[in-house]
Amino acid sequence: MALAVDLSGRVALVTGGTRGIGLGITRALLEAGASVVTCSRSEAEPLPGTTHRVCDVRDPEAVRALVGSLDRLDVLVNNAGGAPAAGAATASPRFHEKIVGLNLLAPLLCAQAANAVMQDQDAGGAIVNISSVAAHRPAPTIAAYGAAKAGLDSLTASLAMEWAPKVRVNAVDVGLCRTEQTDDHYGDDASVAAIERTIPLGRMAEPEEVGNVVAFLASDLASYVSGATVACHGGGEPPAFLAVKNVVQKGL
């Protein structure tokens, strides 16, 4: 049997699935044959072949209504998230509450609603949480975000154990990725190129590459993968001592 990611006949819900990494995930799932529903807090132009719903994933009632409106749900991708930069010493309690709410509590709300449906389906279902490398390394200016993503990775392992065998739950820890916001985050082309030189694979990820990992985890090819956190970061970040070593060796 040829190995192929095949999600034909399955319904997937991608939160924040109309732009950035979420759009790449949506495209990958469509390519694998899934019927995709995207959601965000506002109206958006749906990708051809998808359906878009307005839903604030931090609102339990809205989440339950959205999931309840679907005929079935085979795949949930908790992608909605993010955080603006803010110093931990001066950011307000309300700011931190909102960041943790969006990046940790909202995925839990969506997962709970999805699990309630998936447990009653013969084939069960798969949940994929989009996390970040910030979960496992210092995250200055995005401290609450990093802490929330660390919590999301922990939540992934716990839910995988609680909801087995019907529902598989996995996470993807994403590194630097090129999106429409790359220049805003990292500066001009020269700055981006300099950053990319620090990545072992020599470049940032494309959103569809993250989507390919998600499609695999959602598919039968990953039928025995649950509770895993998959790194999608191009080889990781080199330790600082290597840069110092190179400077010393060059006599600078």
N, C-alpha and C positions, 0 to 999 in steps of 0.2 A: 504494500500500500504506500503510495506516495505521501510524503509529509507535506501538509498544507494547512494553513490557518483558514478554517472554514466556519463562518458564523451564520451561514444561510439559515433563514427561518427564525433567527433570534432577535429579540428586541433589546436594544441597549439605551440606557439613559446616561448622557454625559452632562454633568453640571459645568456651566461655564464653557460650553462646547462650541462657541461660535467665533472664537478668536484665540490667538496665541497657541499655547500648547494644546488647549482644548480643541481648537480647530484641527490641529494635526491628528489628535486622537479620533475625532469624528471622521476624518477622511480615511484613516486606517481601518476603522470598523466598517465603514461603507465598502471599502475595497474588499474586505473579507466577507461581505455579503449580508451584514446585519442591517436591520431596520433601526435607524437612530433617531432618538428624541433628544434635543438639546434644551437646556433651560438657562435662564439668567434673570436678573432682577428687572430687565427692561426688554422691550421688543427688539428683535434683531432679525436681519435678513437670513433666513435659513439656507444652509447649503442645499443645493439640489439633491432631492432624495431623502431629505430629513424633515422632521417636524419640530418647530420651536414652541416652547411654552414659557410664559412669564412666571417665575417662582423665586421668592427669596428663600434660599436654602437654610437660613437661620430661623425661619418661622415654622414651627412644628405642624401647624394646621395646614399651611400652604404645601408643605412637603407631602403630608399624608394625602391631601387632595390630588396632587399631581400624580403620585404613584397609583392612587386608587383609580385614576381616570384611564390608566393603561390596561389594555386587554391582558397583557402578560408582561413580565419583566425578567429577562434572562441575565442581563449584565448591567451593573451600576458602576459608573466611573465617577468617583468623587474628585473632580478636578478643580472646581471653583476654590479660589484662595488667593493669597498674596498679602503684601504689606508694604506701605510706604516706609521710607527710612525715618527713624526717630530715635534719638538718644534715650536709652533706658532710664537715665537719671532724671530726665525732665518730661518724658511722655506721661500723659494723664492716666489715671486708673481707667477712665472710660475708653481711652485709646487701646490700652492693653486688653481690656475686656472684649472689645470689638474684634481685635486680631485673633485672640484665642477662640472667640465664638465662630468666626468664619473658617478658620483653618483646622479646628479640632472638633468643636461641638456640632457644627453643621454637618460634617461628614458622618458623625455618629447618628444624627437625626435621619439623614438620608439612608444610611445603612440599616437602621431599625425598620424603616418603612419598607425598604426593599426586601429585607429578610422575611418580614411577615408574609410577603407574596411568594417568595422563592421557596419557603419551607413547605408550601402547599402544592408546589408544582412537582410533577414526577421527576423532571430533570434537575430540579433545584436551581442553582444559579451561581454567578460569580460576581464578586465585588472587588474593584481595584481602586485603591486609594493613591492619589498622586501626592507624594511627599517630596522631600528636598534633602540635598546633602547638608543643608543647614541644620538638620536634625542631629548630626553627628560631628559637628565641628563648631568652633566659636562663630557667632553670628552678630558681630557688632553692628549697631544701628537697626537691627531687626531681631532683637533678643526675644521678644514675645513670639514672633513668627517661628524662630528656630525651636523654641520650647514647645510650641504647639505642634510642630511637625514631628518632634521627638515623641510627643504624646500620641500622634497619629500612628507612628510606627509601632508603638507599644499596643495601641488599640487594635491595630491590624492583627497582631499575634493573638490577642485575647479573643477577639471575635471569631477568628479562624477556629479556635479550639471550642468555643461555646456553640457555634452554629454548624459544625460538622455533624454528619457527613453531607448534608444537603447543600450547604453553601460554602464555597471556597472564598477566602478573603486574602488578598495580597496587596503589597504596596510597591510603588516605584519611587525610589529616591532620585530625583532629577537634578543634574548639575546645570551648568550654563547652557542656555538654549537660545537660538536666534528667533526673535519674534518681532512684531511691529514696535515693541518698546525697547529693543536692544540699544538703540542710540541714546534714548533718554536715560537708561540705566548706566551705560558704560562709556558714553562719550562718542567722539568722532571715529572714523574708520581706522585711524592710526591707533587709537586707544583700544579699540576692539581687537585689532590685529595683534597688539602687544599682549593682551589678555589671552588670546587664543594660543599664542606661543607657549604659554605656561601649561596648557592642557596636553597630556601625553598623545592624544590622537590628533593634535594640531588644529583643532577647530571646535566651535560650539556645536551642539546638537541642532538638528532641524526638528521642528515639531512632529513631523511624520515619523521620525525615528523613535521618539517617545511613544507615539501611537502604535508602532509595530510591536513594542514590548507589551503594551496594554492588550493589543489584539491577541498576542500569544497567551498571556495570562488568562484571558477570557475564554480561550478556546479549549477544545478537548486535548490538544497537545500538552496542555498544562494540567491534565486531569488529576495528577498526584502532587501538584504544587499548591500548598495552602499555608498561610502563616509566614510567607516569605517576604523579605524586603529586597527588591532587585535594584542594584545600583545602575543607573544610566547616566554616567558622568564622564565618559571618554577616557577613563583611566584614573580619574581622581586629581587631587591637587598635590603637586610636589611639596615635600616638607621644606620649611624655610632654610634649614641648614644646608641644603644643596646649593641654594643661591649664594649663601655666604662662602661655602667651600669653593665655588667657581670664581668668586671675586678674589679670594685669597690666592688661589692657584695662578690667576692671571697677574698677580702682583699689583692689584689696583687698590 
